[in-house]
Amino acid sequence: MTHQSEINNDAGGTLGRNTWVFSAGFAPSQSTGFEPDFTSRNTLCLLNTGDREACVRLTVYYDDAEPVGPYEIAVGARRVKHQRINDLIEPEAVYLDKPYGVVIDSDEPVVAQLYYLDSRDGNLAVSHLNPAPLP
């Protein structure tokens, strides 16, 4: 069993960082199977272990279009938020079937991971993408 004191770090009891970078995003438009459970998607998993709500801002980068953002996501204090990238529509819907990268900036430290589910060919492919290391 993990105790609260083992989870906290020395910087005020919160884990994570304010900036995350993922360079290998791809949100397929095609799916097979029952909706919404088997909808092909990328999901951004955010964890806020701090005592204050985090305002997380995403900027999406493409290989042939200008960056789009910020997309804003609120993550409550001591909460987790799973946000489907396919569902981000403001300021503009994230392009499907196109490779993208995403930069995440948060006003409070968070932990981030990108989850990928692909059901296009009747088979289920799942992976968790780790962020690019920052200096």
PLY file of the C-alpha trace (Angstrom):
ply
format ascii 1.0
element vertex 135
property float x
property float y
property float z
element edge 134
property int vertex1
property int vertex2
end_header
0.00 0.00 0.00
1.30 3.46 -0.90
0.96 6.19 1.72
0.25 9.83 0.85
3.72 10.87 2.01
5.28 8.48 -0.53
3.28 9.97 -3.42
4.13 13.62 -2.79
7.34 15.15 -4.02
9.34 17.91 -2.33
7.79 20.76 -4.35
4.59 21.35 -2.41
3.03 17.89 -2.65
2.23 17.83 -6.36
3.57 15.55 -9.04
4.16 16.35 -12.68
5.31 19.34 -14.65
3.84 22.35 -16.40
4.91 21.50 -19.98
4.54 18.21 -21.88
5.27 17.40 -25.53
3.86 14.52 -27.61
5.12 14.25 -31.18
3.33 11.11 -32.42
-0.39 11.82 -32.38
-2.83 10.37 -34.92
-6.63 10.27 -34.58
-8.25 7.86 -37.08
-11.66 8.74 -38.50
-12.68 5.10 -39.14
-13.79 2.58 -36.53
-15.40 -0.84 -36.28
-17.44 -2.11 -33.36
-19.91 -0.52 -31.01
-19.86 3.23 -30.39
-18.52 4.86 -28.27
-16.46 2.08 -26.67
-14.74 1.01 -29.88
-14.44 4.41 -31.54
-10.88 4.89 -32.80
-9.36 7.76 -30.85
-6.52 9.44 -29.02
-7.21 10.28 -25.40
-5.14 12.67 -23.36
-4.91 11.39 -19.78
-4.18 14.15 -17.25
-3.55 13.73 -13.52
-3.56 16.65 -11.09
-2.31 15.65 -7.62
-2.22 19.27 -6.39
-4.60 21.25 -4.24
-5.65 23.69 -7.00
-7.55 23.17 -10.26
-5.25 23.10 -13.28
-6.00 24.97 -16.50
-4.33 22.91 -19.22
-3.82 24.48 -22.66
-3.05 22.41 -25.75
-1.55 23.57 -29.03
-1.77 21.08 -31.91
0.89 21.06 -34.66
0.54 19.51 -38.14
2.99 18.81 -40.96
1.08 20.89 -43.52
-0.99 23.43 -41.56
-0.49 26.15 -38.99
-0.69 25.22 -35.29
-4.13 25.40 -33.69
-4.93 26.32 -30.11
-5.19 26.86 -27.37
-7.67 24.16 -26.45
-8.42 24.52 -22.73
-9.12 21.64 -20.35
-9.83 22.03 -16.63
-8.52 19.31 -14.33
-9.84 19.49 -10.80
-7.61 19.41 -7.75
-6.61 15.83 -6.86
-8.45 14.53 -9.94
-7.86 12.78 -13.25
-9.31 13.89 -16.59
-9.43 11.79 -19.76
-10.04 14.03 -22.77
-10.63 12.51 -26.21
-8.60 14.43 -28.76
-11.28 13.60 -31.37
-13.77 15.62 -29.29
-11.75 18.86 -29.23
-13.61 21.33 -31.46
-12.87 24.81 -30.07
-11.13 26.80 -31.50
-11.26 24.28 -34.39
-11.82 20.53 -34.66
-8.62 18.50 -34.51
-7.93 17.02 -37.95
-8.57 13.29 -38.23
-6.40 10.94 -40.29
-3.44 13.34 -40.07
-0.32 13.03 -37.96
-0.04 15.71 -35.31
2.05 16.75 -32.34
0.78 18.46 -29.24
2.36 20.81 -26.71
0.67 20.96 -23.33
1.10 23.93 -20.99
-0.53 23.94 -17.57
-0.72 26.60 -14.89
-0.34 23.83 -12.25
1.89 20.73 -12.47
0.13 17.73 -14.02
1.11 14.28 -15.25
0.20 13.59 -18.91
-0.01 10.52 -21.13
-1.51 10.02 -24.60
-3.61 6.89 -25.13
-4.23 5.51 -28.62
-7.05 3.14 -29.60
-7.38 2.02 -33.23
-10.26 -0.27 -34.26
-10.21 0.48 -38.00
-9.60 -3.04 -39.32
-11.83 -4.97 -36.94
-8.86 -5.60 -34.69
-8.13 -3.58 -31.62
-4.76 -1.83 -31.31
-4.03 0.03 -28.08
-0.93 1.86 -26.95
0.17 4.49 -24.49
2.45 7.18 -25.84
5.00 8.68 -23.53
5.96 12.33 -23.87
9.16 13.51 -25.51
11.81 14.25 -22.87
12.37 17.91 -22.10
15.73 19.40 -21.14
0 1
1 2
2 3
3 4
4 5
5 6
6 7
7 8
8 9
9 10
10 11
11 12
12 13
13 14
14 15
15 16
16 17
17 18
18 19
19 20
20 21
21 22
22 23
23 24
24 25
25 26
26 27
27 28
28 29
29 30
30 31
31 32
32 33
33 34
34 35
35 36
36 37
37 38
38 39
39 40
40 41
41 42
42 43
43 44
44 45
45 46
46 47
47 48
48 49
49 50
50 51
51 52
52 53
53 54
54 55
55 56
56 57
57 58
58 59
59 60
60 61
61 62
62 63
63 64
64 65
65 66
66 67
67 68
68 69
69 70
70 71
71 72
72 73
73 74
74 75
75 76
76 77
77 78
78 79
79 80
80 81
81 82
82 83
83 84
84 85
85 86
86 87
87 88
88 89
89 90
90 91
91 92
92 93
93 94
94 95
95 96
96 97
97 98
98 99
99 100
100 101
101 102
102 103
103 104
104 105
105 106
106 107
107 108
108 109
109 110
110 111
111 112
112 113
113 114
114 115
115 116
116 117
117 118
118 119
119 120
120 121
121 122
122 123
123 124
124 125
125 126
126 127
127 128
128 129
129 130
130 131
131 132
132 133
133 134
